[in-house]
Amino acid sequence: MQKLDRSGTATSIAGSLGAPVLNGTSSNQQTITLPINGQSAVPAASVPALLAPVASEPIGKPSECLLLKNMFDPATETDPEFDLDIKEDVREECSNYGRVKHIHVDK
């Protein structure tokens, strides 16, 4: 898209945003660096920053208590033992992360 400035010269919108325009096209090109002959394209000074160790400590103390809400609507449940299904599903999923002591489903 081109616009006409006060001097009567057509410039592109890209040129008016600070990108130089050559022959009506923007010369805004990105440079891509590729490795040559197996050498790294990343400068050696920045490699240690890329290989920074990841924290292996837990973020916080694991919780001993978990409260789950809105897992069911008692008005729409037709199975009288739906709470046992929920209890079993929650126990199975939570046991992937540690020992489960107790589960209570409040109908």
N, CA, C and O atoms as a DFTB+ gen file, in Angstrom:
428 C
 N C O
     1  1       0.845      -1.159       0.000
     2  2       0.000       0.000       0.000
     3  2       0.898       1.232       0.000
     4  3       1.911       1.272       0.698
     5  1       0.529       2.208      -0.767
     6  2       1.334       3.413      -0.873
     7  2       0.512       4.613      -0.433
     8  3      -0.713       4.622      -0.558
     9  1       1.193       5.620       0.081
    10  2       0.522       6.874       0.399
    11  2       1.323       8.008      -0.206
    12  3       2.526       7.872      -0.432
    13  1       0.682       9.097      -0.462
    14  2       1.307      10.243      -1.110
    15  2       1.654      11.269      -0.042
    16  3       0.779      11.709       0.703
    17  1       2.946      11.659       0.041
    18  2       3.319      12.678       1.015
    19  2       3.161      14.062       0.387
    20  3       2.762      14.165      -0.773
    21  1       3.463      15.117       1.125
    22  2       3.249      16.491       0.656
    23  2       4.092      16.841      -0.560
    24  3       3.715      17.729      -1.325
    25  1       5.221      16.169      -0.762
    26  2       6.076      16.493      -1.904
    27  2       5.584      15.822      -3.179
    28  3       6.115      16.090      -4.257
    29  1       4.571      14.948      -3.079
    30  2       4.059      14.275      -4.255
    31  2       4.736      12.949      -4.508
    32  3       4.458      12.302      -5.518
    33  1       5.640      12.516      -3.598
    34  2       6.340      11.253      -3.758
    35  2       5.568      10.158      -3.040
    36  3       5.134      10.334      -1.901
    37  1       5.403       9.040      -3.708
    38  2       4.694       7.913      -3.102
    39  2       5.656       7.141      -2.214
    40  3       6.766       6.808      -2.629
    41  1       5.228       6.862      -1.000
    42  2       6.008       6.033      -0.081
    43  2       5.097       4.934       0.443
    44  3       3.874       5.072       0.451
    45  1       5.700       3.860       0.873
    46  2       4.877       2.769       1.403
    47  2       4.605       3.007       2.876
    48  3       5.290       3.790       3.534
    49  1       3.608       2.328       3.373
    50  2       3.291       2.409       4.798
    51  2       4.475       1.898       5.613
    52  3       4.793       2.470       6.655
    53  1       5.139       0.824       5.153
    54  2       6.299       0.288       5.869
    55  2       7.392       1.334       5.961
    56  3       8.065       1.434       6.986
    57  1       7.579       2.113       4.910
    58  2       8.597       3.151       4.926
    59  2       8.262       4.254       5.904
    60  3       9.161       4.844       6.502
    61  1       6.976       4.544       6.078
    62  2       6.598       5.602       7.004
    63  2       6.735       5.157       8.452
    64  3       6.727       5.993       9.356
    65  1       6.859       3.877       8.684
    66  2       7.019       3.369      10.039
    67  2       8.475       3.216      10.439
    68  3       8.772       2.657      11.495
    69  1       9.385       3.704       9.609
    70  2      10.790       3.666       9.969
    71  2      11.583       2.644       9.195
    72  3      12.809       2.631       9.302
    73  1      10.951       1.789       8.423
    74  2      11.672       0.808       7.623
    75  2      11.971       1.426       6.265
    76  3      11.048       1.917       5.615
    77  1      13.224       1.423       5.807
    78  2      13.555       2.031       4.525
    79  2      12.897       1.277       3.376
    80  3      12.701       0.063       3.439
    81  1      12.562       2.020       2.329
    82  2      11.890       1.441       1.178
    83  2      12.777       1.608      -0.039
    84  3      13.277       2.702      -0.302
    85  1      12.977       0.521      -0.791
    86  2      13.749       0.552      -2.026
    87  2      12.868       0.082      -3.168
    88  3      12.344      -1.031      -3.124
    89  1      12.695       0.915      -4.193
    90  2      11.887       0.566      -5.365
    91  2      10.479       0.115      -4.982
    92  3       9.939      -0.806      -5.594
    93  1       9.889       0.744      -3.992
    94  2       8.526       0.430      -3.611
    95  2       8.379      -0.810      -2.747
    96  3       7.261      -1.176      -2.385
    97  1       9.484      -1.466      -2.407
    98  2       9.397      -2.635      -1.538
    99  2      10.251      -2.403      -0.306
   100  3      11.259      -1.698      -0.353
   101  1       9.848      -2.984       0.756
   102  2      10.592      -2.833       2.000
   103  2      11.837      -3.712       1.965
   104  3      11.787      -4.849       1.497
   105  1      12.942      -3.187       2.458
   106  2      14.180      -3.967       2.508
   107  2      14.415      -4.527       3.906
   108  3      15.544      -4.852       4.271
   109  1      13.354      -4.634       4.675
   110  2      13.447      -5.143       6.036
   111  2      13.572      -6.664       5.980
   112  3      12.565      -7.363       5.871
   113  1      14.787      -7.176       6.054
   114  2      15.032      -8.604       5.979
   115  2      15.659      -9.077       7.276
   116  3      16.443      -8.363       7.902
   117  1      15.305     -10.286       7.669
   118  2      15.879     -10.853       8.881
   119  2      17.093     -11.690       8.517
   120  3      17.121     -12.344       7.474
   121  1      18.090     -11.663       9.380
   122  2      19.296     -12.445       9.167
   123  2      19.165     -13.767       9.903
   124  3      18.795     -13.802      11.076
   125  1      19.467     -14.845       9.211
   126  2      19.430     -16.172       9.812
   127  2      20.846     -16.722       9.823
   128  3      21.525     -16.723       8.796
   129  1      21.294     -17.191      10.981
   130  2      22.626     -17.763      11.103
   131  2      22.501     -19.273      11.180
   132  3      21.774     -19.799      12.023
   133  1      23.207     -19.971      10.305
   134  2      23.183     -21.426      10.275
   135  2      24.561     -21.968      10.624
   136  3      25.568     -21.329      10.319
   137  1      24.623     -23.132      11.257
   138  2      25.930     -23.722      11.558
   139  2      26.630     -24.166      10.273
   140  3      25.992     -24.659       9.343
   141  1      27.946     -23.984      10.239
   142  2      28.740     -24.363       9.071
   143  2      29.763     -25.397       9.510
   144  3      30.461     -25.195      10.503
   145  1      29.860     -26.500       8.782
   146  2      30.813     -27.580       9.050
   147  2      30.717     -28.099      10.487
   148  3      31.735     -28.384      11.117
   149  1      29.511     -28.218      10.991
   150  2      29.312     -28.772      12.324
   151  2      29.623     -27.817      13.455
   152  3      29.533     -28.200      14.621
   153  1      29.992     -26.571      13.139
   154  2      30.297     -25.598      14.182
   155  2      29.001     -24.962      14.652
   156  3      28.046     -24.825      13.887
   157  1      28.980     -24.581      15.901
   158  2      27.793     -23.986      16.480
   159  2      27.568     -22.592      15.921
   160  3      28.517     -21.836      15.711
   161  1      26.295     -22.254      15.678
   162  2      25.948     -20.922      15.204
   163  2      25.824     -19.946      16.364
   164  3      25.753     -18.736      16.148
   165  1      25.795     -20.459      17.597
   166  2      25.685     -19.622      18.782
   167  2      27.085     -19.245      19.238
   168  3      27.950     -20.115      19.330
   169  1      27.333     -17.968      19.526
   170  2      28.654     -17.585      20.021
   171  2      28.989     -18.340      21.303
   172  3      28.115     -18.583      22.134
   173  1      30.243     -18.705      21.456
   174  2      30.676     -19.523      22.593
   175  2      30.422     -18.833      23.928
   176  3      30.211     -19.514      24.932
   177  1      30.437     -17.509      23.969
   178  2      30.235     -16.794      25.226
   179  2      28.818     -16.979      25.752
   180  3      28.606     -16.907      26.963
   181  1      27.837     -17.216      24.875
   182  2      26.459     -17.338      25.335
   183  2      26.050     -18.778      25.597
   184  3      24.949     -19.002      26.101
   185  1      26.876     -19.761      25.281
   186  2      26.530     -21.165      25.483
   187  2      26.324     -21.494      26.958
   188  3      25.342     -22.172      27.263
   189  1      27.174     -21.068      27.904
   190  2      26.913     -21.393      29.307
   191  2      25.572     -20.854      29.794
   192  3      24.930     -21.480      30.638
   193  1      25.142     -19.717      29.285
   194  2      23.854     -19.172      29.697
   195  2      22.715     -20.060      29.214
   196  3      21.688     -20.164      29.885
   197  1      22.882     -20.697      28.068
   198  2      21.844     -21.577      27.552
   199  2      21.780     -22.889      28.315
   200  3      20.725     -23.523      28.358
   201  1      22.872     -23.306      28.911
   202  2      22.945     -24.576      29.614
   203  2      22.847     -24.405      31.125
   204  3      23.400     -25.210      31.875
   205  1      22.152     -23.369      31.576
   206  2      22.012     -23.116      33.008
   207  2      21.279     -24.281      33.660
   208  3      20.329     -24.807      33.081
   209  1      21.704     -24.696      34.862
   210  2      21.059     -25.836      35.520
   211  2      19.612     -25.514      35.901
   212  3      19.287     -24.385      36.269
   213  1      18.766     -26.515      35.806
   214  2      17.363     -26.374      36.164
   215  2      17.222     -26.723      37.636
   216  3      17.831     -27.681      38.113
   217  1      16.423     -25.952      38.352
   218  2      16.224     -26.194      39.782
   219  2      15.565     -27.549      39.984
   220  3      14.505     -27.819      39.421
   221  1      16.194     -28.401      40.787
   222  2      15.657     -29.737      41.024
   223  2      14.920     -29.830      42.354
   224  3      14.356     -30.875      42.677
   225  1      14.921     -28.755      43.123
   226  2      14.236     -28.750      44.401
   227  2      12.756     -28.449      44.187
   228  3      12.406     -27.704      43.272
   229  1      11.884     -29.017      45.018
   230  2      10.461     -28.713      44.872
   231  2      10.197     -27.240      45.160
   232  3      10.913     -26.612      45.939
   233  1       9.183     -26.707      44.537
   234  2       8.860     -25.290      44.688
   235  2       8.343     -25.000      46.090
   236  3       8.667     -23.964      46.670
   237  1       7.561     -25.885      46.623
   238  2       7.028     -25.698      47.965
   239  2       6.795     -27.039      48.623
   240  3       7.046     -28.087      48.027
   241  1       6.318     -27.003      49.848
   242  2       6.032     -28.242      50.564
   243  2       4.742     -28.840      49.996
   244  3       3.741     -28.136      49.870
   245  1       4.756     -30.127      49.653
   246  2       3.536     -30.751      49.129
   247  2       2.403     -30.686      50.146
   248  3       2.627     -30.822      51.349
   249  1       1.200     -30.479      49.658
   250  2       0.039     -30.361      50.530
   251  2      -0.424     -31.732      51.004
   252  3      -0.358     -32.715      50.266
   253  1      -0.892     -31.781      52.245
   254  2      -1.456     -33.017      52.779
   255  2      -2.964     -33.049      52.603
   256  3      -3.590     -34.093      52.784
   257  1      -3.547     -31.916      52.254
   258  2      -4.995     -31.823      52.138
   259  2      -5.352     -31.181      50.802
   260  3      -4.728     -30.206      50.382
   261  1      -6.348     -31.733      50.149
   262  2      -6.772     -31.236      48.851
   263  2      -8.285     -31.104      48.860
   264  3      -8.975     -32.053      49.231
   265  1      -8.824     -29.955      48.462
   266  2     -10.259     -29.737      48.410
   267  2     -10.652     -29.526      46.956
   268  3     -10.212     -28.571      46.317
   269  1     -11.478     -30.419      46.442
   270  2     -11.947     -30.324      45.063
   271  2     -13.413     -29.919      45.092
   272  3     -14.214     -30.512      45.815
   273  1     -13.760     -28.907      44.303
   274  2     -15.136     -28.411      44.286
   275  2     -15.728     -28.538      42.890
   276  3     -15.010     -28.611      41.892
   277  1     -17.051     -28.563      42.847
   278  2     -17.823     -28.542      41.601
   279  2     -17.475     -29.699      40.668
   280  3     -17.397     -29.518      39.453
   281  1     -17.269     -30.873      41.229
   282  2     -16.982     -32.046      40.403
   283  2     -18.261     -32.716      39.925
   284  3     -18.226     -33.534      39.006
   285  1     -19.385     -32.378      40.538
   286  2     -20.656     -32.977      40.137
   287  2     -21.795     -32.065      40.570
   288  3     -21.624     -31.179      41.408
   289  1     -22.964     -32.303      39.977
   290  2     -24.187     -31.599      40.362
   291  2     -25.136     -32.652      40.928
   292  3     -25.637     -33.482      40.169
   293  1     -25.398     -32.645      42.227
   294  2     -26.237     -33.683      42.827
   295  2     -27.634     -33.750      42.214
   296  3     -28.260     -34.811      42.223
   297  1     -28.127     -32.643      41.687
   298  2     -29.467     -32.626      41.101
   299  2     -29.536     -33.411      39.796
   300  3     -30.598     -33.915      39.433
   301  1     -28.412     -33.519      39.089
   302  2     -28.419     -34.211      37.796
   303  2     -27.894     -35.637      37.868
   304  3     -27.967     -36.363      36.877
   305  1     -27.371     -36.051      39.001
   306  2     -26.830     -37.407      39.134
   307  2     -27.971     -38.409      39.277
   308  3     -28.884     -38.220      40.081
   309  1     -27.903     -39.483      38.479
   310  2     -28.940     -40.520      38.528
   311  2     -28.464     -41.773      39.247
   312  3     -29.278     -42.507      39.808
   313  1     -27.178     -42.028      39.242
   314  2     -26.612     -43.209      39.902
   315  2     -26.509     -42.929      41.401
   316  3     -25.872     -41.955      41.803
   317  1     -27.129     -43.775      42.231
   318  2     -27.070     -43.519      43.678
   319  2     -25.662     -43.656      44.261
   320  3     -25.399     -43.142      45.349
   321  1     -24.764     -44.331      43.565
   322  2     -23.397     -44.519      44.066
   323  2     -22.377     -43.729      43.246
   324  3     -21.232     -44.155      43.097
   325  1     -22.793     -42.580      42.715
   326  2     -21.878     -41.766      41.911
   327  2     -20.693     -41.287      42.732
   328  3     -19.609     -41.065      42.192
   329  1     -20.894     -41.126      44.033
   330  2     -19.809     -40.657      44.892
   331  2     -18.663     -41.659      44.953
   332  3     -17.504     -41.272      45.097
   333  1     -18.986     -42.955      44.843
   334  2     -17.933     -43.975      44.854
   335  2     -17.086     -43.906      43.585
   336  3     -15.875     -44.119      43.626
   337  1     -17.735     -43.605      42.453
   338  2     -16.988     -43.451      41.196
   339  2     -16.027     -42.268      41.275
   340  3     -14.876     -42.357      40.849
   341  1     -16.516     -41.167      41.825
   342  2     -15.668     -39.973      41.963
   343  2     -14.520     -40.262      42.918
   344  3     -13.375     -39.891      42.657
   345  1     -14.829     -40.918      44.015
   346  2     -13.808     -41.252      45.012
   347  2     -12.712     -42.120      44.392
   348  3     -11.524     -41.883      44.611
   349  1     -13.116     -43.114      43.625
   350  2     -12.156     -44.011      42.980
   351  2     -11.301     -43.260      41.954
   352  3     -10.087     -43.455      41.894
   353  1     -11.935     -42.405      41.149
   354  2     -11.186     -41.641      40.137
   355  2     -10.172     -40.699      40.780
   356  3      -9.035     -40.590      40.320
   357  1     -10.591     -40.021      41.845
   358  2      -9.700     -39.081      42.527
   359  2      -8.543     -39.830      43.181
   360  3      -7.399     -39.381      43.118
   361  1      -8.833     -40.962      43.805
   362  2      -7.774     -41.758      44.451
   363  2      -6.751     -42.217      43.410
   364  3      -5.544     -42.131      43.637
   365  1      -7.241     -42.702      42.272
   366  2      -6.347     -43.186      41.215
   367  2      -5.451     -42.061      40.688
   368  3      -4.249     -42.254      40.500
   369  1      -6.037     -40.900      40.455
   370  2      -5.264     -39.782      39.901
   371  2      -4.281     -39.223      40.926
   372  3      -3.132     -38.945      40.582
   373  1      -4.703     -39.055      42.165
   374  2      -3.831     -38.481      43.197
   375  2      -2.718     -39.440      43.608
   376  3      -1.650     -38.994      44.027
   377  1      -2.945     -40.734      43.497
   378  2      -1.912     -41.694      43.889
   379  2      -0.716     -41.661      42.941
   380  3       0.337     -42.212      43.262
   381  1      -0.859     -41.030      41.793
   382  2       0.286     -40.844      40.891
   383  2       1.325     -39.909      41.504
   384  3       2.488     -39.927      41.101
   385  1       0.913     -39.088      42.478
   386  2       1.800     -38.082      43.052
   387  2       2.185     -38.375      44.494
   388  3       2.969     -37.633      45.084
   389  1       1.653     -39.435      45.064
   390  2       1.990     -39.778      46.441
   391  2       0.897     -40.623      47.069
   392  3      -0.083     -40.998      46.424
   393  1       1.096     -40.912      48.351
   394  2       0.147     -41.761      49.079
   395  2      -1.110     -40.973      49.416
   396  3      -1.035     -39.808      49.808
   397  1      -2.272     -41.616      49.261
   398  2      -3.561     -41.001      49.582
   399  2      -4.042     -41.582      50.905
   400  3      -4.162     -42.799      51.051
   401  1      -4.317     -40.699      51.874
   402  2      -4.765     -41.159      53.192
   403  2      -6.281     -41.324      53.252
   404  3      -6.780     -42.343      53.729
   405  1      -7.013     -40.320      52.767
   406  2      -8.466     -40.337      52.935
   407  2      -9.120     -39.492      51.848
   408  3      -8.587     -38.460      51.439
   409  1     -10.282     -39.944      51.387
   410  2     -11.079     -39.176      50.425
   411  2     -12.517     -39.173      50.922
   412  3     -13.058     -40.214      51.293
   413  1     -13.129     -37.995      50.926
   414  2     -14.533     -37.873      51.313
   415  2     -15.258     -37.090      50.225
   416  3     -14.841     -35.991      49.861
   417  1     -16.344     -37.658      49.707
   418  2     -17.177     -36.974      48.714
   419  2     -18.450     -36.544      49.431
   420  3     -19.216     -37.383      49.905
   421  1     -18.672     -35.240      49.509
   422  2     -19.845     -34.696      50.188
   423  2     -20.994     -34.616      49.191
   424  3     -20.967     -33.818      48.254
   425  1     -22.016     -35.463      49.410
   426  2     -23.173     -35.468      48.510
   427  2     -24.031     -34.273      48.834
   428  3     -25.067     -34.067      48.202
